[in-house]
Amino acid sequence: MADARPSQLFRNKSAKIAAIPMIVTALFVFVGGTAWTIVYSFTKSGLLPRLKWVGLDQYERLWSTKRWIVSIENLMIYGLSMLVLVFVIGFILAALIDQKIRFENTIRTVILYPYALSFVVTGLVWQWILNPEFGIESIVRSWGWESFAFDPLYNADIAIFGVLIAGLWQGSGLVMVLMLAGLRGIDQEVWKAARVDGIPAWKTYIFIVIPMMRPVFITTLVLVVTGIVKIYDLIVAQTGGGPGISTEVPAKYVYDMMFQANNLGQGFAASTMMLLTVALVVIPWAFLEFGGSKKRG
């Protein structure tokens, strides 16, 4: 026993030393890169970064640009709709699969499969499906319903909902798997007690099971929200931001400013606003997960 403690201390010290390169890399790449972006968002950087200070001019210009405002509106519409629907669909699918149905593994794999595809592939697939010339509209009309119309990607007023359909198709599987893992972690005694007390299944889910799955919901929320904020490739592949600017999103605005308009200062300002949005989600999550557990400990 006397030799075990020094040996354990040595292993702990070695582990900390081994973690130093990872910590230094994280500080240099992530913290350093973030700080560099924020600093240069206050400059008049064009094709190349340059320290010519302009104060808040880039941010004032950003929030006075119609394209940026439209991209924020689209992000809010897409984000809120995605959050609600992906959680509802994912949880319902998980609850159904949790009933020990036949061919569970096959069904779970089929539902999760779209998540294995890249957003580019998903965008192209749904661009074809929603194309009025050979997609759903064309098929239904060939059955005799000549007045049927379903072309959301070609209607500027609802184009963002066409993108939402593709996003839900790809993302619901991931939420389903996370929710299913949470449901499988619920003690069976909880279900037995609820049945003995005569509590309906829907009340058991809402008032007992879902509160017990709080950590799963919070983790899933962070994953979904960060994915929403940085959505880019799905938009580019499916609509290219059109019709017009009806499906523009912040990430595409940043890319276009930095690599097409050669306006790094404006791109840095937009990316800083995106960073702020993610921070507003991640920081409370980190506090709830780690700060709360530390207090309980």
GIZIGI-V919428 format. One line per field, one symbol per residue. ss: DSSP state (@ for helix, = for strand, . for the rest). psi: psi as a letter, one per 20 degrees, with the letter a starting at -180 (. if undefined). burial: + if it has 9 or more other C-alpha atoms within 8 Angstrom, else -. Layout:
# GIZIGI-V919428
ss=???
psi=???
burial=???
This chain:
# GIZIGI-V919428
ss=.@@@@@@@@@@@@@@@@@@@@@@@@@@@@@@@@@@@@@@@..=.........=...@@@@@@@..@@@@@@@@@@@@@@@@@@@@@@@@@@@@@@@@......@@@@@@@@@@@@@..@@@@@@@@@@@......@@@@@@@.........@@@....@@@@@@@@@@@@@@@@@@@@@@@@@@...@@@@@@@@@....@@@@@@@@@@@@.@@@@@@@@@@@@@@@@...@@@@@@...........@@@@@@@@@@....@@@@@@@@@@@@@@@@@@@@@@@@@@@@@@@@@.
psi=hhihghgghggghhggghighggggggggggghggggggiijrlpdhqpqmnpjcjghhghgijphhgghhggghggggggggghhgggggggghghijlrqkgggghgghhghhiqqhgggggghgghjpihjbgggghhiiinhippnmhijohhjhhhhhggggghhhhgghggghhhghiipphhggghgghikpqghhgggiggghhjghgggghggggghhghjpghggghgijiapdkikqqghhggggghigilmhghhhgghhhgghgghhggghghgggggghggh.
burial=------------------------++++-++++---++-+++++++--++---+---++--++---++++++-++-+++-+++-+++-+++++++-++-----+---+--+++++-+-++++++-+++++++-++++++++---------+++-++-+++++++-+++++++++++++++-++--+----+--++---+---++++-+++--+--+++++++-+++-++++++++++++-+++-++++++++++++++---+++++++++++-+--++--++--+++++-+++----
